[in-house]
Amino acid sequence: MHFVNAKGILSAENGMNLYRGCTHGCIYCDSRSKCYGFTHDFEDIEVKQNAPELLEQALKSKRRKCMIGTGAMCDPYMHCEEKLQLTRRCLELIDRYEYGLAIQTKSDRILRDLDLLQSINEKSKCVVAMTLTTYDEELCKILEPNVCTTKRRFEVLEIMRDHGIPTVVWLTPILPFINDTRENIEGLLDYCVRAKVWGIINFSMGVTLREGDREYFYQKLDEHFPGMKGRYHRRYGYSYEVPSDHDKELTGILRKICKAYGIEYNAEKVFQYLHEYPENKGYEQMSLFE
């Protein structure tokens, strides 16, 4: 872990990354890709120590309230957050200045900040996004080794539901030959239905692999799934897009269940919802779950 002073914190789309790198160890992580220009080891977390100061300046200078997003590139609830509390300090500012929040994580550490999430949601709008990829708990521990398992994330979604905080699930990536099964997708969707999530994001059943990400992924395949790397090479070569052969079937199951339970699955509409700030807090929060 090393500390830097960042020049800015909010992107043009009002997203922020407080850290660079990750310690969750997910074997498929796209953020490892060389295109993102990491100059340090991925597990050597870069901490933007002046992020709260930069965020406060940015929030004060904005003419209109908006949704602030975090978690798209690096999880805001990595292990170091327990001590550093950068995420919490930034949530306190978002709450104080009454902005909205769309926050994405795989970690149950987010429950530490439930009080702030509730407060933000009461004043404006808060949406919690959780990533679910693998229903089988033992397989999940291999694919996502240093973060809580899918069952625990489901419990987090239930807690958010019970506190009136809307949720979105990233049901991706789905790895060919590993978890691209009907049983896996149906198990994950059962969790989504029971937690009454607002929407699900899944562009297709499969994974993307780029330089940097691909090498790490294949290394882990050799460790945990002997022979699987060769299977990937023969089927996909060095393609960026690595679609599941069961994409049509599994996507059909996803759409069928979402339609049956009123869950939004159109990615464009889900993203629109994540970015929409309620100009008047008169919207009925609980109507999302009716």
C-alpha positions as a Markdown table, in Angstrom:
| # | Residue | x | y | z |
|---|---|---|---|---|
| 1 | Met | 0.0 | 0.0 | 0.0 |
| 2 | His | 1.3 | 3.4 | -0.9 |
| 3 | Phe | -0.2 | 7.0 | -0.6 |
| 4 | Val | -0.5 | 9.7 | -3.3 |
| 5 | Asn | -2.1 | 13.1 | -3.6 |
| 6 | Ala | -4.5 | 13.0 | -6.5 |
| 7 | Lys | -5.0 | 16.0 | -8.8 |
| 8 | Gly | -8.8 | 15.4 | -9.0 |
| 9 | Ile | -11.3 | 12.9 | -7.8 |
| 10 | Leu | -14.5 | 13.1 | -9.9 |
| 11 | Ser | -14.7 | 12.1 | -13.5 |
| 12 | Ala | -16.8 | 13.9 | -16.1 |
| 13 | Glu | -19.6 | 11.4 | -15.3 |
| 14 | Asn | -19.3 | 12.1 | -11.5 |
| 15 | Gly | -17.6 | 8.8 | -10.8 |
| 16 | Met | -14.7 | 8.4 | -8.4 |
| 17 | Asn | -12.1 | 5.8 | -7.4 |
| 18 | Leu | -10.6 | 6.3 | -4.0 |
| 19 | Tyr | -8.1 | 3.5 | -4.4 |
| 20 | Arg | -6.3 | 1.9 | -7.4 |
| 21 | Gly | -5.7 | -1.8 | -7.3 |
| 22 | Cys | -7.5 | -4.5 | -5.3 |
| 23 | Thr | -6.9 | -7.2 | -2.7 |
| 24 | His | -10.0 | -9.3 | -3.3 |
| 25 | Gly | -8.1 | -11.6 | -5.7 |
| 26 | Cys | -10.9 | -12.3 | -8.2 |
| 27 | Ile | -9.3 | -14.4 | -10.9 |
| 28 | Tyr | -11.0 | -12.7 | -13.8 |
| 29 | Cys | -10.6 | -9.0 | -12.8 |
| 30 | Asp | -10.6 | -6.8 | -15.9 |
| 31 | Ser | -9.0 | -3.9 | -13.8 |
| 32 | Arg | -5.7 | -5.8 | -14.0 |
| 33 | Ser | -5.6 | -5.1 | -17.7 |
| 34 | Lys | -2.5 | -3.2 | -19.0 |
| 35 | Cys | -4.7 | -0.6 | -20.7 |
| 36 | Tyr | -5.4 | 1.0 | -17.4 |
| 37 | Gly | -1.8 | 2.0 | -17.0 |
| 38 | Phe | -0.9 | 0.6 | -13.6 |
| 39 | Thr | 2.7 | 1.4 | -12.7 |
| 40 | His | 2.6 | -0.6 | -9.5 |
| 41 | Asp | 1.6 | -4.2 | -8.5 |
| 42 | Phe | -2.1 | -4.6 | -8.6 |
| 43 | Glu | -2.2 | -5.7 | -4.9 |
| 44 | Asp | 0.0 | -2.7 | -3.9 |
| 45 | Ile | -3.0 | -0.5 | -3.3 |
| 46 | Glu | -2.6 | 3.2 | -4.3 |
| 47 | Val | -4.5 | 5.3 | -1.8 |
| 48 | Lys | -5.7 | 8.7 | -2.8 |
| 49 | Gln | -5.2 | 10.2 | 0.6 |
| 50 | Asn | -6.5 | 13.6 | -0.3 |
| 51 | Ala | -9.7 | 12.3 | -1.8 |
| 52 | Pro | -12.1 | 13.7 | 0.8 |
| 53 | Glu | -10.7 | 17.2 | 0.5 |
| 54 | Leu | -10.9 | 17.0 | -3.3 |
| 55 | Leu | -14.5 | 15.6 | -3.1 |
| 56 | Glu | -15.6 | 18.4 | -0.8 |
| 57 | Gln | -14.3 | 21.0 | -3.1 |
| 58 | Ala | -16.0 | 19.4 | -6.1 |
| 59 | Leu | -19.3 | 19.1 | -4.3 |
| 60 | Lys | -19.3 | 22.7 | -3.2 |
| 61 | Ser | -18.6 | 23.9 | -6.7 |
| 62 | Lys | -21.4 | 22.0 | -8.5 |
| 63 | Arg | -24.4 | 24.0 | -9.6 |
| 64 | Arg | -26.8 | 21.1 | -9.4 |
| 65 | Lys | -27.1 | 18.0 | -7.3 |
| 66 | Cys | -26.3 | 14.7 | -8.9 |
| 67 | Met | -25.5 | 11.0 | -8.3 |
| 68 | Ile | -21.9 | 10.3 | -7.3 |
| 69 | Gly | -20.7 | 6.8 | -8.3 |
| 70 | Thr | -17.9 | 4.7 | -6.9 |
| 71 | Gly | -16.8 | 1.1 | -7.2 |
| 72 | Ala | -16.7 | 0.7 | -11.0 |
| 73 | Met | -12.9 | 0.1 | -11.2 |
| 74 | Cys | -11.7 | -0.7 | -7.7 |
| 75 | Asp | -13.9 | -1.9 | -4.8 |
| 76 | Pro | -14.4 | 0.8 | -2.2 |
| 77 | Tyr | -14.5 | -1.8 | 0.6 |
| 78 | Met | -11.2 | -3.5 | 0.3 |
| 79 | His | -9.4 | -4.7 | 3.4 |
| 80 | Cys | -7.5 | -1.4 | 3.8 |
| 81 | Glu | -10.8 | 0.5 | 4.1 |
| 82 | Glu | -11.3 | -1.0 | 7.6 |
| 83 | Lys | -8.4 | 1.1 | 8.8 |
| 84 | Leu | -8.2 | 4.1 | 6.4 |
| 85 | Gln | -12.0 | 4.8 | 6.2 |
| 86 | Leu | -11.6 | 6.9 | 3.0 |
| 87 | Thr | -14.9 | 5.6 | 1.7 |
| 88 | Arg | -16.7 | 6.4 | 4.9 |
| 89 | Arg | -15.3 | 9.9 | 5.0 |
| 90 | Cys | -16.4 | 10.5 | 1.4 |
| 91 | Leu | -19.9 | 9.1 | 2.1 |
| 92 | Glu | -20.1 | 11.6 | 5.0 |
| 93 | Leu | -19.5 | 14.4 | 2.6 |
| 94 | Ile | -22.1 | 13.1 | 0.1 |
| 95 | Asp | -24.6 | 12.9 | 2.9 |
| 96 | Arg | -23.7 | 16.3 | 4.3 |
| 97 | Tyr | -24.1 | 18.1 | 0.9 |
| 98 | Glu | -27.2 | 16.0 | 0.1 |
| 99 | Tyr | -25.9 | 14.4 | -3.1 |
| 100 | Gly | -27.0 | 10.9 | -4.3 |
| 101 | Leu | -24.9 | 7.8 | -4.3 |
| 102 | Ala | -24.5 | 4.7 | -6.5 |
| 103 | Ile | -22.0 | 2.4 | -4.9 |
| 104 | Gln | -20.8 | -1.0 | -6.1 |
| 105 | Thr | -19.0 | -3.6 | -4.1 |
| 106 | Lys | -18.6 | -7.4 | -3.4 |
| 107 | Ser | -17.9 | -6.9 | 0.3 |
| 108 | Asp | -20.1 | -7.0 | 3.3 |
| 109 | Arg | -17.9 | -4.3 | 4.8 |
| 110 | Ile | -20.5 | -2.0 | 3.3 |
| 111 | Leu | -22.7 | -2.8 | 6.3 |
| 112 | Arg | -20.4 | -0.7 | 8.4 |
| 113 | Asp | -21.8 | 2.4 | 6.6 |
| 114 | Leu | -25.4 | 1.4 | 6.7 |
| 115 | Asp | -26.3 | 4.5 | 8.7 |
| 116 | Leu | -24.8 | 6.8 | 6.0 |
| 117 | Leu | -26.5 | 4.9 | 3.2 |
| 118 | Gln | -29.8 | 5.2 | 4.9 |
| 119 | Ser | -29.3 | 8.9 | 5.5 |
| 120 | Ile | -28.3 | 9.6 | 1.9 |
| 121 | Asn | -31.3 | 7.6 | 0.7 |
| 122 | Glu | -33.7 | 9.6 | 2.9 |
| 123 | Lys | -32.3 | 12.9 | 1.7 |
| 124 | Ser | -31.8 | 12.1 | -1.9 |
| 125 | Lys | -31.1 | 8.7 | -3.4 |
| 126 | Cys | -28.8 | 5.8 | -2.7 |
| 127 | Val | -28.4 | 2.6 | -4.8 |
| 128 | Val | -26.2 | -0.3 | -3.7 |
| 129 | Ala | -24.9 | -2.6 | -6.4 |
| 130 | Met | -23.5 | -6.0 | -5.6 |
| 131 | Thr | -21.7 | -8.3 | -7.9 |
| 132 | Leu | -22.9 | -11.9 | -8.0 |
| 133 | Thr | -21.2 | -14.5 | -10.2 |
| 134 | Thr | -21.2 | -17.9 | -8.5 |
| 135 | Tyr | -23.9 | -19.6 | -6.6 |
| 136 | Asp | -21.8 | -22.5 | -5.4 |
| 137 | Glu | -20.0 | -21.4 | -2.3 |
| 138 | Glu | -16.9 | -23.5 | -2.7 |
| 139 | Leu | -16.4 | -22.5 | -6.3 |
| 140 | Cys | -17.0 | -18.9 | -5.3 |
| 141 | Lys | -14.1 | -19.1 | -2.9 |
| 142 | Ile | -11.8 | -20.1 | -5.8 |
| 143 | Leu | -13.0 | -17.5 | -8.2 |
| 144 | Glu | -13.2 | -14.6 | -5.6 |
| 145 | Pro | -11.0 | -15.8 | -2.8 |
| 146 | Asn | -10.4 | -12.8 | -0.6 |
| 147 | Val | -13.9 | -11.4 | -0.3 |
| 148 | Cys | -17.2 | -12.6 | 1.2 |
| 149 | Thr | -19.0 | -15.4 | -0.7 |
| 150 | Thr | -22.2 | -15.0 | -2.7 |
| 151 | Lys | -24.5 | -16.1 | 0.1 |
| 152 | Arg | -23.2 | -13.4 | 2.4 |
| 153 | Arg | -23.6 | -10.8 | -0.4 |
| 154 | Phe | -27.2 | -12.0 | -0.8 |
| 155 | Glu | -27.7 | -11.4 | 2.9 |
| 156 | Val | -26.3 | -7.8 | 2.4 |
| 157 | Leu | -28.9 | -7.3 | -0.4 |
| 158 | Glu | -31.6 | -8.5 | 2.0 |
| 159 | Ile | -30.5 | -6.0 | 4.7 |
| 160 | Met | -30.5 | -3.2 | 2.2 |
| 161 | Arg | -34.0 | -4.2 | 1.1 |
| 162 | Asp | -35.2 | -4.2 | 4.7 |
| 163 | His | -33.8 | -0.7 | 5.2 |
| 164 | Gly | -35.5 | 0.6 | 2.1 |
| 165 | Ile | -32.3 | 1.0 | 0.0 |
| 166 | Pro | -32.8 | -0.1 | -3.6 |
| 167 | Thr | -30.2 | -2.5 | -5.1 |
| 168 | Val | -28.8 | -3.6 | -8.4 |
| 169 | Val | -27.0 | -6.8 | -9.1 |
| 170 | Trp | -24.1 | -7.1 | -11.6 |
| 171 | Leu | -24.5 | -10.7 | -12.7 |
| 172 | Thr | -21.2 | -10.9 | -14.5 |
| 173 | Pro | -18.8 | -12.3 | -15.5 |
| 174 | Ile | -20.0 | -15.8 | -16.2 |
| 175 | Leu | -17.0 | -18.0 | -17.0 |
| 176 | Pro | -17.3 | -20.5 | -19.9 |
| 177 | Phe | -16.8 | -24.2 | -18.8 |
| 178 | Ile | -16.7 | -23.1 | -15.1 |
| 179 | Asn | -20.0 | -21.4 | -13.9 |
| 180 | Asp | -22.0 | -21.0 | -17.1 |
| 181 | Thr | -24.6 | -23.5 | -16.1 |
| 182 | Arg | -28.3 | -23.4 | -15.7 |
| 183 | Glu | -28.0 | -24.3 | -12.0 |
| 184 | Asn | -25.7 | -21.4 | -11.4 |
| 185 | Ile | -27.8 | -18.8 | -13.1 |
| 186 | Glu | -31.0 | -20.0 | -11.5 |
| 187 | Gly | -29.4 | -20.0 | -8.1 |
| 188 | Leu | -28.2 | -16.4 | -8.5 |
| 189 | Leu | -31.6 | -15.3 | -9.9 |
| 190 | Asp | -33.3 | -16.9 | -6.9 |
| 191 | Tyr | -31.2 | -14.7 | -4.6 |
| 192 | Cys | -32.1 | -11.6 | -6.7 |
| 193 | Val | -35.8 | -12.4 | -6.5 |
| 194 | Arg | -35.7 | -13.0 | -2.8 |
| 195 | Ala | -33.8 | -9.8 | -2.2 |
| 196 | Lys | -36.2 | -7.9 | -4.4 |
| 197 | Val | -33.4 | -6.2 | -6.4 |
| 198 | Trp | -34.4 | -3.3 | -8.6 |
| 199 | Gly | -32.4 | -4.3 | -11.6 |
| 200 | Ile | -29.8 | -6.8 | -13.0 |
| 201 | Ile | -26.9 | -5.9 | -15.3 |
| 202 | Asn | -25.7 | -8.6 | -17.6 |
| 203 | Phe | -24.5 | -7.8 | -21.1 |
| 204 | Ser | -24.0 | -11.4 | -22.1 |
| 205 | Met | -23.0 | -14.7 | -20.5 |
| 206 | Gly | -19.2 | -14.8 | -20.8 |
| 207 | Val | -16.1 | -12.9 | -19.8 |
| 208 | Thr | -13.7 | -10.4 | -21.4 |
| 209 | Leu | -9.9 | -11.0 | -21.4 |
| 210 | Arg | -7.2 | -8.4 | -22.2 |
| 211 | Glu | -3.5 | -8.3 | -21.8 |
| 212 | Gly | -2.6 | -8.3 | -18.1 |
| 213 | Asp | -6.0 | -9.7 | -17.1 |
| 214 | Arg | -5.6 | -12.8 | -19.4 |
| 215 | Glu | -2.3 | -13.9 | -18.1 |
| 216 | Tyr | -3.4 | -13.8 | -14.5 |
| 217 | Phe | -6.6 | -15.6 | -15.3 |
| 218 | Tyr | -4.8 | -18.4 | -17.1 |
| 219 | Gln | -2.3 | -18.7 | -14.2 |
| 220 | Lys | -5.2 | -19.3 | -11.9 |
| 221 | Leu | -6.8 | -21.7 | -14.2 |
| 222 | Asp | -3.6 | -23.8 | -14.1 |
| 223 | Glu | -3.7 | -23.7 | -10.3 |
| 224 | His | -7.3 | -24.6 | -9.8 |
| 225 | Phe | -8.6 | -26.2 | -13.1 |
| 226 | Pro | -5.9 | -28.3 | -14.7 |
| 227 | Gly | -6.3 | -28.4 | -18.5 |
| 228 | Met | -8.8 | -25.6 | -18.6 |
| 229 | Lys | -6.3 | -23.0 | -20.0 |
| 230 | Gly | -5.8 | -25.3 | -23.1 |
| 231 | Arg | -9.5 | -25.5 | -23.5 |
| 232 | Tyr | -9.8 | -21.7 | -23.5 |
| 233 | His | -6.9 | -21.4 | -26.0 |
| 234 | Arg | -8.5 | -23.9 | -28.4 |
| 235 | Arg | -11.9 | -22.3 | -28.2 |
| 236 | Tyr | -11.1 | -18.6 | -28.0 |
| 237 | Gly | -7.5 | -18.0 | -28.9 |
| 238 | Tyr | -6.6 | -14.4 | -27.8 |
| 239 | Ser | -10.1 | -13.0 | -28.3 |
| 240 | Tyr | -11.2 | -10.1 | -26.1 |
| 241 | Glu | -14.8 | -11.3 | -26.0 |
| 242 | Val | -15.1 | -14.8 | -24.5 |
| 243 | Pro | -18.8 | -15.8 | -24.8 |
| 244 | Ser | -20.3 | -18.8 | -23.3 |
| 245 | Asp | -21.7 | -21.4 | -25.6 |
| 246 | His | -24.8 | -21.4 | -23.4 |
| 247 | Asp | -25.3 | -17.6 | -23.7 |
| 248 | Lys | -28.7 | -17.9 | -25.5 |
| 249 | Glu | -30.2 | -20.4 | -23.1 |
| 250 | Leu | -28.9 | -18.6 | -20.0 |
| 251 | Thr | -29.9 | -15.2 | -21.1 |
| 252 | Gly | -33.3 | -16.5 | -21.9 |
| 253 | Ile | -33.6 | -17.8 | -18.3 |
| 254 | Leu | -32.5 | -14.4 | -17.0 |
| 255 | Arg | -35.1 | -12.5 | -19.0 |
| 256 | Lys | -37.9 | -14.9 | -18.2 |
| 257 | Ile | -37.3 | -14.6 | -14.5 |
| 258 | Cys | -36.9 | -10.8 | -14.6 |
| 259 | Lys | -40.1 | -10.4 | -16.5 |
| 260 | Ala | -42.0 | -12.7 | -14.1 |
| 261 | Tyr | -40.8 | -10.7 | -11.0 |
| 262 | Gly | -40.7 | -7.2 | -12.4 |
| 263 | Ile | -36.9 | -6.9 | -12.3 |
| 264 | Glu | -35.4 | -4.5 | -14.9 |
| 265 | Tyr | -32.8 | -6.2 | -17.0 |
| 266 | Asn | -32.3 | -3.7 | -19.8 |
| 267 | Ala | -28.8 | -2.5 | -19.1 |
| 268 | Glu | -29.4 | 1.0 | -20.6 |
| 269 | Lys | -32.4 | 1.5 | -18.3 |
| 270 | Val | -30.5 | 0.3 | -15.3 |
| 271 | Phe | -27.7 | 2.6 | -15.9 |
| 272 | Gln | -30.1 | 5.5 | -16.4 |
| 273 | Tyr | -31.7 | 4.7 | -13.1 |
| 274 | Leu | -28.2 | 4.6 | -11.4 |
| 275 | His | -27.5 | 8.1 | -12.8 |
| 276 | Glu | -30.9 | 9.8 | -12.3 |
| 277 | Tyr | -30.9 | 12.1 | -9.3 |
| 278 | Pro | -34.4 | 12.8 | -7.9 |
| 279 | Glu | -34.9 | 16.6 | -8.2 |
| 280 | Asn | -37.7 | 16.3 | -5.6 |
| 281 | Lys | -37.4 | 13.7 | -2.9 |
| 282 | Gly | -41.1 | 13.0 | -3.3 |
| 283 | Tyr | -40.5 | 9.8 | -5.1 |
| 284 | Glu | -41.8 | 6.8 | -3.1 |
| 285 | Gln | -38.9 | 4.6 | -2.1 |
| 286 | Met | -41.0 | 1.6 | -1.2 |
| 287 | Ser | -42.8 | 1.6 | -4.5 |
| 288 | Leu | -39.7 | 0.0 | -5.9 |
| 289 | Phe | -40.5 | -3.1 | -4.0 |
| 290 | Glu | -44.2 | -3.3 | -4.7 |
